[in-house]
Amino acid sequence: MFNKEASRQISVIIPTYNRPDSLKRLLGSLGHQHFPTGKWEVIVVDDGSTISYEPLMREEIIKGVRYFKQENQGEAIARNRGSHEGNGKLLVFLDDDMEVASGYLDAIWEEHRRFPKAILIGNMQTVVPEMAGVYAKIVTPGLQPENFGEVSFTSILGGVVSISKHDYQMIGGMHPVLYEKRGAWLDMDFAYRAHQAGFTFRRVEGAVVFHHDFVNQNLKTACQRAYKISRIAPSLFQCHPGLVDEIPMFRDMTPVVPKNDTDLIVIRKLLRKVSATQVAVIVIEELVNWLENHWSKPTLLRPLYRWITGAYIYRGFQAGLRRTQGG
């Protein structure tokens, strides 16, 4: 007897948590895909949301969505659940705050056909919110990708990544980073393991996807995310020491090691520490607030934004170091 499910080429897997409105937007965009009907499926994995998704599922924005709910265990476990439930040869992971262009699945499938052993990354365009403030208007344009084709494994973006089901399971799926079940770096952990196993990575220019990133709306929320992400980084490095040299943003945030660090590195580390002090950050934040309200020149504000977010990255990284060291 013919098995209809076995004919699926693509399984779109969407982990979600308390964002039914965002998921609705993503499902709506998937409803406009050019990829042949019947050759792909959508699997939604609700990671223990406290907001009900039942009204959304009853709407049937697109037919055939398979909905699974699990206890809150984080994105890694939700993605792995979706990979096991999926029938497609190719797994297309999308976060629930994405919105795909109509040719997304076509572009991903064609790239997979040409490079079946590569891990594919979508062309993620960050959307400037309608009510965006000065920060989002200045920073967002600089977030758009410029390089396509083969890229470094550090370019991984878990919310727009695609890989064959066989290879995903062979690599071992995604793992929560030590001490965490949600949040950043689980995609980097996956990418590093895949890189060590010999996989290549490709960003697909035609696979356009729009990221509705609410965290990027203002400097305050961006700094909160920077702190959280960097706090988890030492746990990642504890699992994969070889990654330290692959992510340069943290190189001058580790403790000074007199016998190993050059004079230049020692100076950079000391300057980084001073620039992240409470007094320095308060002064720069006040300056930024004045500039945003009276003279919002990108050439002035952009480096100051980097300074402030860098300070929160440093503080978060130091907190993460204390945690991994038992302090």
DOTIMI-618182 format. One record per residue (C-alpha): residue in three letters; y, z, x. Coordinates in Angstrom, 2 decimals, m for minus. Each point is the difference from the previous one (the first is absolute). Layout:
> ALA, Y, Z, X
...
end
This chain:
> MET, 0.00, 0.00, 0.00
> PHE, 3.49, m0.91, 1.30
> ASN, 1.96, 3.00, 1.26
> LYS, 3.64, m0.57, m0.87
> GLU, 1.19, 2.87, 2.17
> ALA, m1.72, m1.44, 3.07
> SER, 2.28, m3.06, m0.20
> ARG, 3.14, 2.04, 0.74
> GLN, 1.80, m1.07, 3.14
> ILE, 2.69, 2.68, 0.02
> SER, 0.14, 3.63, m1.05
> VAL, 3.59, 1.27, m0.31
> ILE, m0.12, 3.75, 0.56
> ILE, 2.93, 2.17, m1.06
> PRO, 0.04, 3.74, 0.69
> THR, 2.54, 1.75, m2.22
> TYR, 1.38, 3.47, m0.53
> ASN, 2.46, 0.98, m2.75
> ARG, 1.75, m3.40, m0.09
> PRO, m1.10, m1.86, m3.13
> ASP, 3.34, m1.83, m0.26
> SER, m0.31, m1.35, 3.53
> LEU, m3.60, m0.97, m0.63
> LYS, 1.06, m1.85, m3.15
> ARG, 2.45, m2.09, 2.03
> LEU, m2.70, m0.85, 2.56
> LEU, m2.56, m0.93, m2.66
> GLY, 2.59, m2.20, m1.67
> SER, 0.57, m1.91, 3.24
> LEU, m3.75, m0.38, 0.51
> GLY, m0.13, m1.61, m3.44
> HIS, 1.99, m2.94, 1.40
> GLN, m2.34, m0.81, 2.89
> HIS, m1.04, m3.63, 0.50
> PHE, m3.40, 1.01, 1.36
> PRO, m2.81, m1.20, m2.32
> THR, m0.74, 2.29, m2.93
> GLY, m3.43, 1.56, 0.26
> LYS, 0.01, m0.13, 3.79
> TRP, 1.75, 3.33, 0.45
> GLU, 0.07, 3.46, m1.50
> VAL, 2.29, 3.02, m0.01
> ILE, m1.22, 3.53, 0.67
> VAL, 2.38, 2.90, m0.60
> VAL, m0.97, 3.34, 1.53
> ASP, 1.98, 2.88, m1.47
> ASP, 0.08, 2.74, 2.63
> GLY, 0.14, 3.00, m2.31
> SER, 3.32, m0.75, m1.70
> THR, 1.49, 2.61, m2.30
> ILE, 1.71, m2.78, m1.98
> SER, m2.27, m1.86, m2.42
> TYR, m0.73, m3.67, 0.68
> GLU, m1.79, m0.51, m3.31
> PRO, 3.00, m1.59, m1.81
> LEU, 0.42, m2.48, 2.87
> MET, m3.68, m0.88, 0.10
> ARG, 0.02, m0.63, m3.76
> GLU, 2.80, m2.55, 0.43
> GLU, m2.34, m2.34, 1.89
> ILE, 2.84, m1.58, 1.96
> ILE, m2.71, m2.07, 1.66
> LYS, m3.56, m0.20, m1.21
> GLY, m2.95, 1.49, 1.76
> VAL, 1.70, 2.83, 1.89
> ARG, m2.61, 2.56, 1.00
> TYR, 1.43, 3.51, 0.00
> PHE, m1.53, 2.96, 1.82
> LYS, 1.31, 3.54, 0.20
> GLN, m0.96, 2.46, 2.73
> GLU, 1.06, 3.46, 1.06
> ASN, 3.08, 0.01, 2.21
> GLN, m1.32, m0.89, 3.45
> GLY, 2.65, m2.32, 1.44
> GLU, 0.50, m3.72, 0.60
> ALA, m2.81, m0.38, 2.53
> ILE, m2.70, 1.25, m2.36
> ALA, 1.52, m1.98, m2.90
> ARG, m0.09, m3.22, 2.01
> ASN, m3.56, 0.67, 1.09
> ARG, m0.99, 0.60, m3.62
> GLY, 1.54, m3.32, m0.96
> SER, m1.83, m1.79, 2.81
> HIS, m3.34, 1.31, m1.25
> GLU, 0.76, m0.94, m3.61
> GLY, 1.28, m3.47, 0.87
> ASN, m2.15, m3.11, m0.33
> GLY, 2.21, m2.36, 2.00
> LYS, m0.72, m1.30, 3.48
> LEU, 3.59, 0.71, 1.00
> LEU, 1.73, 3.33, m0.65
> VAL, 3.74, m0.27, m0.66
> PHE, 1.61, 3.45, 0.10
> LEU, 3.36, 0.47, m1.70
> ASP, 2.01, 3.18, m0.49
> ASP, 1.26, 0.62, m3.50
> ASP, 3.67, m0.41, 0.99
> MET, m0.51, m3.64, 1.00
> GLU, 0.73, m3.17, m1.95
> VAL, m1.71, m3.21, 1.11
> ALA, 1.34, m3.54, m0.08
> SER, m2.03, m2.50, m2.04
> GLY, m1.62, m1.56, 3.07
> TYR, m1.07, 3.25, 1.64
> LEU, m3.74, m0.20, m0.60
> ASP, m0.10, m3.73, 0.83
> ALA, 1.69, 0.60, 3.36
> ILE, m2.23, 2.94, 0.87
> TRP, m3.18, m1.85, m0.98
> GLU, 0.95, m3.11, 2.00
> GLU, 0.78, 2.09, 3.09
> HIS, m3.28, 1.85, m0.42
> ARG, m1.83, m3.33, m0.26
> ARG, 1.56, m1.13, 3.29
> PHE, m0.34, 3.35, 1.79
> PRO, m2.91, 1.83, m1.70
> LYS, m0.21, 2.75, 2.64
> ALA, 3.71, 0.83, 0.02
> ILE, 1.63, 2.86, m1.85
> LEU, 2.89, m1.39, m2.01
> ILE, 3.39, 1.53, m0.70
> GLY, 2.31, m1.16, m2.79
> ASN, 3.57, m1.16, 0.53
> MET, 1.61, 3.16, m1.35
> GLN, 3.62, m0.32, m1.08
> THR, 1.73, 3.32, m0.71
> VAL, 2.11, m0.19, m3.15
> VAL, 3.55, 1.32, m0.05
> PRO, 0.17, 2.22, m3.11
> GLU, 2.43, m1.03, m2.76
> MET, 1.97, 3.22, 0.40
> ALA, m0.31, 0.03, 3.78
> GLY, 2.44, 1.98, 2.08
> VAL, 1.48, m0.90, 3.35
> TYR, m3.07, 1.11, 1.95
> ALA, m2.47, m2.25, m1.83
> LYS, 2.34, m3.01, 0.14
> ILE, 0.39, 0.33, 3.77
> VAL, m3.54, 0.96, 1.00
> THR, m2.19, m2.06, m2.35
> PRO, 0.80, m3.46, 1.44
> GLY, m1.29, 1.18, 3.38
> LEU, m3.39, 0.92, m1.46
> GLN, m1.08, m3.56, m0.75
> PRO, m2.76, m1.39, 2.29
> GLU, 0.85, m2.73, 2.48
> ASN, m3.32, m0.76, 1.71
> PHE, m2.89, m1.72, m1.75
> GLY, m3.45, m1.11, 1.02
> GLU, m1.81, 2.25, 2.46
> VAL, 1.71, 3.36, 0.46
> SER, m0.77, 3.35, 1.60
> PHE, m2.29, 2.41, m1.83
> THR, 3.00, 2.38, m0.13
> SER, 1.54, m2.37, m2.59
> ILE, m2.51, 1.23, m2.56
> LEU, 1.32, 0.90, m3.46
> GLY, m2.68, 1.62, m2.13
> GLY, 1.75, m0.93, m3.23
> VAL, m0.27, m3.76, 0.63
> VAL, m3.14, m0.40, 2.09
> SER, m3.01, m2.24, m0.65
> ILE, m3.42, m0.11, 1.63
> SER, m3.51, m1.15, m0.86
> LYS, m2.03, 2.61, m1.82
> HIS, m2.75, m0.23, 2.62
> ASP, 2.40, 0.63, 2.88
> TYR, 1.84, 2.81, m1.79
> GLN, m3.22, 1.88, m0.51
> MET, m1.24, m0.79, 3.50
> ILE, 3.17, 1.53, 1.49
> GLY, m0.62, 3.05, m2.16
> GLY, 2.78, m0.34, m2.52
> MET, 3.10, 2.15, 0.15
> HIS, 0.01, 3.64, 1.09
> PRO, 2.51, 2.70, m0.90
> VAL, 1.87, 1.11, 3.11
> LEU, m0.81, 3.53, 1.19
> TYR, 1.70, 2.71, m2.11
> GLU, 1.11, m2.57, m2.58
> LYS, m1.49, m1.79, m3.00
> ARG, 3.13, m1.92, m0.97
> GLY, 2.72, m1.69, 1.94
> ALA, 0.53, m2.10, 3.08
> TRP, m2.12, m1.13, 2.95
> LEU, m3.31, m0.42, m1.79
> ASP, 0.60, m3.76, 0.20
> MET, 0.76, 0.32, 3.74
> ASP, m3.20, 2.00, 0.48
> PHE, m1.90, m2.82, m1.74
> ALA, 1.79, m2.72, 1.95
> TYR, m0.68, 1.69, 3.34
> ARG, m3.70, 0.31, m0.76
> ALA, m0.04, m3.66, m1.06
> HIS, 1.92, m1.01, 3.14
> GLN, m2.53, 1.82, 2.17
> ALA, m2.76, m1.84, m1.84
> GLY, 1.60, m3.33, 0.97
> PHE, 1.74, m1.02, m3.22
> THR, 3.26, m1.96, 0.04
> PHE, 2.93, 0.41, m2.39
> ARG, 2.07, m2.68, m1.69
> ARG, 3.15, 0.24, m2.09
> VAL, m0.06, m2.71, m2.68
> GLU, 3.43, m1.52, m0.58
> GLY, m0.92, m1.55, m3.36
> ALA, m1.38, 3.27, m1.38
> VAL, 3.35, 1.33, m1.21
> VAL, 0.02, 3.47, m1.52
> PHE, 3.00, 2.07, m1.04
> HIS, 0.09, 3.71, 0.78
> HIS, 1.93, 2.18, m2.44
> ASP, 0.46, 2.86, 2.44
> PHE, 1.77, 2.86, m1.76
> VAL, 0.00, 2.06, 3.21
> ASN, 2.28, m2.54, 1.65
> GLN, 2.80, 0.48, m2.54
> ASN, 2.06, 2.41, 2.09
> LEU, 0.16, 1.71, 3.37
> LYS, m1.21, 3.37, m1.30
> THR, m3.29, m1.29, m1.42
> ALA, m0.52, m2.24, 3.03
> CYS, 0.37, 3.01, 2.31
> GLN, m2.42, 2.03, m2.09
> ARG, m2.59, m2.74, 0.37
> ALA, 0.72, m0.34, 3.72
> TYR, m0.65, 3.72, 0.46
> LYS, m3.23, m0.09, m2.00
> ILE, m1.37, m3.09, 1.75
> SER, 0.77, 1.29, 3.48
> ARG, m1.49, 3.41, m0.78
> ILE, m3.35, m1.69, m0.59
> ALA, 0.17, m2.11, 3.19
> PRO, m1.34, 2.69, 2.40
> SER, m3.10, 0.29, m2.18
> LEU, m0.49, m3.75, 0.33
> PHE, 0.36, 0.21, 3.79
> GLN, m2.42, 2.90, 0.08
> CYS, m2.60, m2.30, m1.57
> HIS, 0.98, m3.06, 2.07
> PRO, 1.71, 0.96, 3.30
> GLY, 0.15, m3.68, 0.97
> LEU, 2.49, m0.65, m2.79
> VAL, 2.78, 1.98, 1.70
> ASP, 0.98, m2.94, 2.20
> GLU, m0.22, m2.46, m2.91
> ILE, 2.73, 1.67, m2.11
> PRO, 3.08, 0.21, 2.25
> MET, 2.18, 1.92, m2.47
> PHE, m1.73, 3.24, 1.03
> ARG, m0.12, m0.47, 3.78
> ASP, 3.06, 2.16, 0.71
> MET, m0.94, 2.71, m2.51
> THR, m2.91, 1.58, 1.81
> PRO, 0.55, 3.05, 2.26
> VAL, 1.25, m0.61, 3.53
> VAL, m2.81, m0.29, 2.53
> PRO, 1.68, 0.36, 3.44
> LYS, m2.91, m1.41, 1.99
> ASN, m0.44, m3.07, m2.19
> ASP, 3.45, m0.81, m1.44
> THR, 2.52, m2.00, 2.01
> ASP, 3.55, 1.31, 0.29
> LEU, 1.09, m2.59, m2.55
> ILE, m2.61, 1.15, m2.54
> VAL, 0.97, 3.64, 0.53
> ILE, 3.66, m0.85, m0.67
> ARG, m0.93, m1.96, m3.13
> LYS, m2.09, 2.87, m1.33
> LEU, 2.79, 2.50, 0.60
> LEU, 2.58, m2.26, m1.65
> ARG, m2.30, m0.50, m2.97
> LYS, m0.35, 3.77, m0.38
> VAL, 3.75, 0.57, 0.15
> SER, 0.75, m2.83, m2.45
> ALA, m2.31, 1.60, m2.58
> THR, 1.66, 3.42, 0.06
> GLN, 1.39, 1.28, m3.27
> VAL, 3.62, m0.10, 1.20
> ALA, m0.25, m3.61, 1.21
> VAL, m1.64, m1.19, m3.23
> ILE, 2.52, 1.79, m2.24
> VAL, 2.92, m1.58, 1.88
> ILE, m1.48, m3.51, m0.22
> GLU, m0.95, 0.43, m3.67
> GLU, 3.57, 1.01, m0.84
> LEU, 1.31, m3.02, 1.89
> VAL, m2.41, m2.29, m1.85
> ASN, 1.03, 1.46, m3.36
> TRP, 3.67, m0.67, 0.79
> LEU, m0.69, m3.55, 1.19
> GLU, m2.10, m0.83, m3.07
> ASN, 2.88, 1.03, m2.26
> HIS, 2.92, m1.39, 1.99
> TRP, m1.09, m2.63, 2.54
> SER, m3.57, m1.18, m0.57
> LYS, m0.33, m2.39, 2.93
> PRO, m3.66, m0.84, 0.78
> THR, 0.75, m0.24, 3.73
> LEU, 1.13, 3.63, m0.05
> LEU, m2.47, 1.47, m2.47
> ARG, m3.20, m1.70, 1.14
> PRO, m0.22, 1.80, 3.39
> LEU, 0.98, 3.29, m1.62
> TYR, m2.76, m0.40, m2.59
> ARG, m2.44, m0.57, 2.87
> TRP, 1.28, 3.13, 1.76
> ILE, m0.46, 2.19, m3.07
> THR, m3.41, m1.33, m1.00
> GLY, m1.06, 0.28, 3.65
> ALA, 0.95, 3.68, m0.08
> TYR, m2.18, 0.59, m3.06
> ILE, m2.83, m1.90, 1.63
> TYR, 0.30, 2.26, 3.03
> ARG, 0.05, 3.16, m2.11
> GLY, m3.01, m1.13, m2.00
> PHE, m1.92, m0.93, 3.12
> GLN, 0.69, 3.40, 1.57
> ALA, m1.21, 1.73, m3.19
> GLY, m3.14, m2.11, 0.14
> LEU, m0.58, 0.91, 3.64
> ARG, 0.26, 3.69, m0.84
> ARG, m2.53, m0.45, m2.78
> THR, m2.57, m1.84, 2.12
> GLN, 0.47, 2.55, 2.77
> GLY, m0.42, 2.92, m2.40
> GLY, 3.61, 1.14, 0.37
end
